[in-house]
């Protein structure tokens, strides 16, 4: 599971979008017992949400720089909060 598109293809795809995106950067120190499995779960879920960016996954946690469609932002945040056992703060 990895990006198979070239940079020009990705730029063309972004230029054709009719929605806005939000850029997010975050990290979380959390024990991830199976980083490769966790990474694959993230990849599949975030691909469905049309997210772009990078998430570095290691046993001690994650570091992410993401670009998320605004219409999927709530779904993205909810998914990440569940995955990382983050408490929801209002």
DSSP file (Angstrom, degrees, kcal/mol; ACC not computed):
  #  RESIDUE AA STRUCTURE BP1 BP2  ACC     N-H-->O    O-->H-N    N-H-->O    O-->H-N    TCO  KAPPA ALPHA  PHI   PSI    X-CA   Y-CA   Z-CA
    1    1 A X              0   0    0      0, 0.0     2,-0.3     0, 0.0    42,-0.1   0.000 360.0 360.0 360.0 111.6    0.0    0.0    0.0
    2    2 A X        -     0   0    0     41,-0.0     2,-0.3     0, 0.0     0, 0.0  -0.977 360.0 -71.8-162.5 165.8    1.6    3.2   -1.2
    3    3 A X        -     0   0    0     -2,-0.3     0, 0.0     1,-0.1     0, 0.0  -0.486  39.5-179.3 -66.6 125.2    1.0    6.1   -3.5
    4    4 A X        +     0   0    0     -2,-0.3     2,-0.3     2,-0.1    -1,-0.1   0.367  49.0  97.8-108.0   2.5    1.2    5.0   -7.1
    5    5 A X  S    S-     0   0    0      1,-0.1     2,-0.1     2,-0.0    -2,-0.0  -0.665  70.8-122.8 -95.0 147.9    0.6    8.4   -8.7
    6    6 A X     >  -     0   0    0     -2,-0.3     4,-2.3     1,-0.1     5,-0.2  -0.359  31.8-103.6 -77.8 165.8    3.3   10.7  -10.1
    7    7 A X  H  > S+     0   0    0      1,-0.2     4,-2.7     2,-0.2     5,-0.2   0.925 122.1  51.1 -58.1 -46.8    3.6   14.3   -8.8
    8    8 A X  H  > S+     0   0    0      1,-0.2     4,-2.3     2,-0.2    -1,-0.2   0.890 110.4  50.2 -59.6 -37.1    2.0   15.7  -12.1
    9    9 A X  H  > S+     0   0    0      2,-0.2     4,-2.1     1,-0.2    -1,-0.2   0.907 111.6  47.7 -66.0 -41.0   -0.9   13.3  -11.7
   10   10 A X  H  X S+     0   0    0     -4,-2.3     4,-2.5     2,-0.2    -2,-0.2   0.911 111.7  49.8 -66.0 -42.3   -1.4   14.3   -8.1
   11   11 A X  H  X S+     0   0    0     -4,-2.7     4,-2.7     1,-0.2    -2,-0.2   0.916 110.7  50.1 -62.7 -43.1   -1.2   18.0   -8.9
   12   12 A X  H  X S+     0   0    0     -4,-2.3     4,-1.2    -5,-0.2    -1,-0.2   0.905 110.4  50.3 -62.0 -41.3   -3.8   17.5  -11.7
   13   13 A X  H  < S+     0   0    0     -4,-2.1     4,-0.4     2,-0.2     3,-0.4   0.932 112.3  46.7 -62.6 -46.1   -6.1   15.7   -9.3
   14   14 A X  H >< S+     0   0    0     -4,-2.5     3,-1.3     1,-0.2    -2,-0.2   0.906 109.8  53.5 -63.5 -41.8   -5.8   18.4   -6.7
   15   15 A X  H 3< S+     0   0    0     -4,-2.7    -1,-0.2     1,-0.3    -2,-0.2   0.758 106.5  54.4 -65.5 -23.4   -6.4   21.2   -9.3
   16   16 A X  T 3< S+     0   0    0     -4,-1.2    -1,-0.3    -3,-0.4    -2,-0.2   0.508  84.2 110.3 -87.4  -5.3   -9.6   19.4  -10.4
   17   17 A X    <   -     0   0    0     -3,-1.3    -3,-0.0    -4,-0.4    -4,-0.0  -0.406  53.0-159.7 -73.4 147.8  -11.1   19.3   -6.9
   18   18 A X        +     0   0    0     -2,-0.1     2,-0.3     2,-0.1    -1,-0.1   0.162  67.4  72.9-110.8  15.6  -14.2   21.5   -6.2
   19   19 A X  S    S-     0   0    0     51,-0.0     2,-0.2    52,-0.0    -2,-0.1  -0.857  78.8-109.7-128.7 163.1  -13.8   21.5   -2.4
   20   20 A X        -     0   0    0     -2,-0.3    50,-2.7    49,-0.0    51,-0.4  -0.532  27.3-147.6 -90.0 158.5  -11.5   23.1    0.1
   21   21 A X  E     -A   69   0A   0     48,-0.3     2,-0.4    -2,-0.2    48,-0.2  -0.884   2.3-143.3-123.9 156.0   -8.9   21.3    2.2
   22   22 A X  E     -A   68   0A   0     46,-3.1    46,-3.2    -2,-0.3     2,-0.5  -0.949  13.1-140.4-116.5 140.5   -7.5   21.8    5.7
   23   23 A X  E     -A   67   0A   0     -2,-0.4     2,-0.3    44,-0.2    44,-0.2  -0.884  23.5-177.6-103.0 131.0   -3.8   21.1    6.6
   24   24 A X  E     -A   66   0A   0     42,-3.1    42,-3.0    -2,-0.5     2,-0.4  -0.946  12.9-171.5-128.0 146.1   -3.2   19.5   10.0
   25   25 A X  E     +A   65   0A   0     -2,-0.3     2,-0.3    40,-0.2    40,-0.2  -0.993  24.0 142.7-136.7 130.3    0.0   18.6   11.8
   26   26 A X  E     -A   64   0A   0     38,-2.2    38,-3.6    -2,-0.4     2,-0.3  -0.988  27.0-157.8-159.3 163.3    0.1   16.5   15.0
   27   27 A X  E     -A   63   0A   0     -2,-0.3     2,-0.3    36,-0.2    36,-0.2  -0.960   4.8-166.3-141.6 161.4    1.9   13.9   16.9
   28   28 A X  E     -A   62   0A   0     34,-2.3    34,-2.1    -2,-0.3     2,-0.8  -0.912  16.4-144.4-153.0 121.8    0.9   11.5   19.6
   29   29 A X  E     +A   61   0A   0     -2,-0.3     2,-0.3    32,-0.2    32,-0.3  -0.794  46.9 139.6 -83.9 114.5    3.1    9.4   21.9
   30   30 A X        -     0   0    0     30,-1.1     2,-0.5    -2,-0.8    -2,-0.1  -0.982  58.8 -99.2-154.8 145.6    1.1    6.2   22.3
   31   31 A X        -     0   0    0     -2,-0.3     2,-0.6    29,-0.1    29,-0.2  -0.579  35.3-174.1 -72.7 120.1    2.1    2.5   22.4
   32   32 A X    >   -     0   0    0     27,-2.9     3,-0.5    -2,-0.5    29,-0.1  -0.930   5.1-170.9-116.7 104.7    1.5    0.9   19.0
   33   33 A X  T 3  S+     0   0    0     -2,-0.6     2,-0.4     1,-0.3    -1,-0.1   0.839  82.5  28.8 -68.8 -34.4    2.2   -2.8   19.3
   34   34 A X  T 3>  +     0   0    0      1,-0.1     4,-2.5    24,-0.1    -1,-0.3  -0.718  68.7 176.8-127.4  81.7    1.9   -3.6   15.6
   35   35 A X  H <> S+     0   0    0     -3,-0.5     4,-2.8    -2,-0.4     5,-0.2   0.847  79.1  52.2 -56.5 -39.2    3.0   -0.5   13.7
   36   36 A X  H  > S+     0   0    0      2,-0.2     4,-2.2     1,-0.2    -1,-0.2   0.920 112.2  45.0 -67.1 -41.8    2.8   -2.0   10.2
   37   37 A X  H  > S+     0   0    0     -3,-0.2     4,-2.1     2,-0.2    -2,-0.2   0.916 114.4  49.6 -64.9 -42.7   -0.8   -3.2   10.8
   38   38 A X  H  X S+     0   0    0     -4,-2.5     4,-2.4     1,-0.2    -2,-0.2   0.911 110.2  51.3 -61.3 -43.6   -1.7    0.1   12.3
   39   39 A X  H  X S+     0   0    0     -4,-2.8     4,-2.8    -5,-0.2    -1,-0.2   0.904 109.2  50.1 -60.9 -43.1   -0.2    1.9    9.3
   40   40 A X  H  X S+     0   0    0     -4,-2.2     4,-2.3     2,-0.2    -1,-0.2   0.889 109.6  51.0 -64.4 -39.2   -2.2   -0.3    6.9
   41   41 A X  H  X S+     0   0    0     -4,-2.1     4,-2.2     2,-0.2     5,-0.2   0.927 112.2  47.0 -62.0 -45.4   -5.4    0.5    8.8
   42   42 A X  H  X S+     0   0    0     -4,-2.4     4,-3.1     2,-0.2     5,-0.3   0.936 110.4  52.8 -61.2 -47.0   -4.7    4.2    8.6
   43   43 A X  H  X S+     0   0    0     -4,-2.8     4,-1.9     1,-0.2    -2,-0.2   0.931 111.8  44.1 -56.5 -49.6   -3.8    4.0    4.9
   44   44 A X  H  X S+     0   0    0     -4,-2.3     4,-1.4     1,-0.2    -1,-0.2   0.919 117.5  44.4 -64.3 -44.3   -7.0    2.3    3.9
   45   45 A X  H  X S+     0   0    0     -4,-2.2     4,-1.0    -5,-0.2    -2,-0.2   0.919 115.7  45.6 -68.0 -43.9   -9.3    4.5    6.0
   46   46 A X  H  <>S+     0   0    0     -4,-3.1     5,-2.5     1,-0.2    -1,-0.2   0.790 107.4  58.2 -74.8 -26.7   -7.6    7.8    5.1
   47   47 A X  H ><5S+     0   0    0     -4,-1.9     3,-1.4    -5,-0.3    -1,-0.2   0.897 103.8  53.4 -64.6 -39.6   -7.6    7.0    1.4
   48   48 A X  H 3<5S+     0   0    0     -4,-1.4    -1,-0.2     1,-0.3    -2,-0.2   0.801 107.8  50.9 -63.9 -28.7  -11.4    6.6    1.6
   49   49 A X  T 3<5S-     0   0    0     -4,-1.0    20,-0.5     2,-0.0    -1,-0.3   0.362 115.0-117.7 -90.3   4.7  -11.6   10.1    3.1
   50   50 A X  T < 5 +     0   0    0     -3,-1.4     2,-0.2     1,-0.2    -3,-0.2   0.812  56.8 163.6  63.4  33.4   -9.4   11.5    0.3
   51   51 A X      < -     0   0    0     -5,-2.5     2,-0.3    17,-0.1    17,-0.2  -0.550  20.6-163.4 -82.9 147.4   -6.7   12.6    2.7
   52   52 A X  E     +B   67   0A   0     15,-2.6    15,-3.0    -2,-0.2     2,-0.3  -0.873  40.4  61.6-121.7 158.8   -3.2   13.4    1.5
   53   53 A X  E    S-B   66   0A   0     -2,-0.3     2,-0.4    13,-0.2    13,-0.2  -0.861  74.3 -62.5 130.7-160.6    0.0   13.7    3.5
   54   54 A X  E     -B   65   0A   0     11,-2.6    11,-2.8    -2,-0.3     2,-0.4  -0.986  27.1-172.9-133.7 140.1    2.3   11.6    5.6
   55   55 A X  E     -B   64   0A   0     -2,-0.4     2,-0.6     9,-0.2     9,-0.2  -0.973  14.6-152.8-130.2 119.1    2.0    9.8    8.8
   56   56 A X  E     -B   63   0A   0      7,-3.3     7,-1.6    -2,-0.4     2,-0.4  -0.818  15.9-164.0 -91.3 123.4    5.1    8.3   10.4
   57   57 A X  E     +B   62   0A   0     -2,-0.6     2,-0.3     5,-0.2     5,-0.2  -0.922  17.9 156.0-114.5 131.7    4.2    5.3   12.5
   58   58 A X  E >   -B   61   0A   0      3,-2.5     3,-1.6    -2,-0.4   -26,-0.1  -0.899  57.3 -94.9-142.0 170.5    6.5    3.7   15.1
   59   59 A X  T 3  S+     0   0    0     -2,-0.3   -27,-2.9     1,-0.3     3,-0.1   0.805 124.0  51.1 -59.5 -28.6    6.0    1.6   18.2
   60   60 A X  T 3  S-     0   0    0    -29,-0.2   -30,-1.1     1,-0.2     2,-0.3   0.467 123.2 -77.5 -92.4  -0.4    6.1    4.8   20.4
   61   61 A X  E <   -AB  29  58A   0     -3,-1.6    -3,-2.5   -32,-0.3     2,-0.3  -0.961  50.6 -66.8 145.8-160.6    3.5    6.8   18.4
   62   62 A X  E     -AB  28  57A   0    -34,-2.1   -34,-2.3    -2,-0.3     2,-0.4  -0.910  17.3-161.6-133.5 158.7    2.8    8.8   15.3
   63   63 A X  E     -AB  27  56A   0     -7,-1.6    -7,-3.3    -2,-0.3     2,-0.4  -0.978  25.4-174.2-138.4 125.4    3.8   12.1   13.7
   64   64 A X  E     -AB  26  55A   0    -38,-3.6   -38,-2.2    -2,-0.4     2,-0.4  -0.948  29.4-176.8-133.3 143.8    1.5   13.4   10.9
   65   65 A X  E     +AB  25  54A   0    -11,-2.8   -11,-2.6    -2,-0.4     2,-0.3  -0.938  33.7 173.9-130.5 108.5    1.3   16.2    8.4
   66   66 A X  E     -AB  24  53A   0    -42,-3.0   -42,-3.1    -2,-0.4     2,-0.5  -0.830  32.8-153.9-124.5 154.6   -2.1   15.8    6.7
   67   67 A X  E     -AB  23  52A   0    -15,-3.0   -15,-2.6    -2,-0.3     2,-0.4  -0.986  26.4-175.1-125.9 116.9   -4.3   17.6    4.2
   68   68 A X  E     -A   22   0A   0    -46,-3.2   -46,-3.1    -2,-0.5   -17,-0.1  -0.925  30.2-111.9-122.3 133.7   -7.9   16.7    4.6
   69   69 A X  E >   -A   21   0A   0    -20,-0.5     3,-1.9    -2,-0.4     4,-0.5  -0.402  29.5-128.1 -58.7 135.8  -11.0   17.7    2.6
   70   70 A X  G >  S+     0   0    0    -50,-2.7     3,-1.2     1,-0.3     4,-0.4   0.861 108.3  58.3 -56.6 -36.4  -13.1   20.0    4.7
   71   71 A X  G 3  S+     0   0    0    -51,-0.4    -1,-0.3     1,-0.2     4,-0.2   0.647 112.2  41.3 -71.9 -11.4  -16.3   17.9    4.1
   72   72 A X  G <> S+     0   0    0     -3,-1.9     4,-2.7   -23,-0.1    -1,-0.2   0.310  84.7 102.3-110.5   5.7  -14.4   14.9    5.7
   73   73 A X  H <> S+     0   0    0     -3,-1.2     4,-2.8    -4,-0.5     5,-0.2   0.914  81.5  47.5 -60.3 -46.5  -12.7   16.8    8.5
   74   74 A X  H  > S+     0   0    0     -4,-0.4     4,-2.4     1,-0.2    -1,-0.2   0.905 113.8  48.0 -63.0 -40.7  -15.1   15.6   11.3
   75   75 A X  H  > S+     0   0    0      2,-0.2     4,-2.4     1,-0.2    -1,-0.2   0.903 112.5  50.0 -65.2 -40.5  -14.9   12.0   10.1
   76   76 A X  H  X S+     0   0    0     -4,-2.7     4,-2.7     2,-0.2     5,-0.2   0.951 112.7  45.7 -60.7 -50.9  -11.1   12.3   10.0
   77   77 A X  H  X S+     0   0    0     -4,-2.8     4,-2.6     1,-0.2     5,-0.2   0.911 113.1  49.7 -62.0 -43.6  -10.9   13.7   13.5
   78   78 A X  H  X S+     0   0    0     -4,-2.4     4,-2.1    -5,-0.2    -1,-0.2   0.920 112.2  48.3 -61.2 -44.4  -13.3   11.1   14.9
   79   79 A X  H  X S+     0   0    0     -4,-2.4     4,-2.5     1,-0.2    -2,-0.2   0.933 113.5  46.2 -61.6 -47.3  -11.4    8.3   13.3
   80   80 A X  H  X S+     0   0    0     -4,-2.7     4,-2.2     1,-0.2     6,-0.2   0.892 110.1  53.5 -66.4 -39.1   -8.0    9.5   14.6
   81   81 A X  H  X>S+     0   0    0     -4,-2.6     5,-1.9    -5,-0.2     4,-0.5   0.916 112.3  45.1 -61.4 -42.5   -9.3   10.1   18.1
   82   82 A X  H ><5S+     0   0    0     -4,-2.1     3,-0.8    -5,-0.2    -2,-0.2   0.927 113.1  50.3 -65.9 -44.9  -10.6    6.6   18.2
   83   83 A X  H 3<5S+     0   0    0     -4,-2.5    -2,-0.2     1,-0.2    -1,-0.2   0.859 118.9  36.6 -61.9 -36.6   -7.4    5.1   16.8
   84   84 A X  H 3<5S-     0   0    0     -4,-2.2    -1,-0.2    -5,-0.2    -2,-0.2   0.334 104.2-122.4-103.4   6.5   -5.1    6.9   19.2
   85   85 A X  T <<5 +     0   0    0     -3,-0.8     2,-0.4    -4,-0.5    -3,-0.2   0.881  50.6 168.5  53.5  41.0   -7.3    6.8   22.3
   86   86 A X      < -     0   0    0     -5,-1.9     2,-0.2    -6,-0.2    -1,-0.2  -0.672  37.5-118.5 -82.9 136.2   -7.3   10.5   22.5
   87   87 A X        -     0   0    0     -2,-0.4     2,-0.5     1,-0.1    -1,-0.0  -0.541  28.7-119.7 -71.2 141.5   -9.7   12.1   25.0
   88   88 A X        -     0   0    0     -2,-0.2     2,-0.4     2,-0.0    -1,-0.1  -0.718  32.3-167.8 -84.8 125.2  -12.2   14.4   23.2
   89   89 A X              0   0    0     -2,-0.5    -3,-0.0     1,-0.1     0, 0.0  -0.924 360.0 360.0-116.4 139.1  -12.0   17.9   24.5
   90   90 A X              0   0    0     -2,-0.4    -1,-0.1     0, 0.0    -2,-0.0   0.376 360.0 360.0-112.1 360.0  -14.5   20.7   23.8
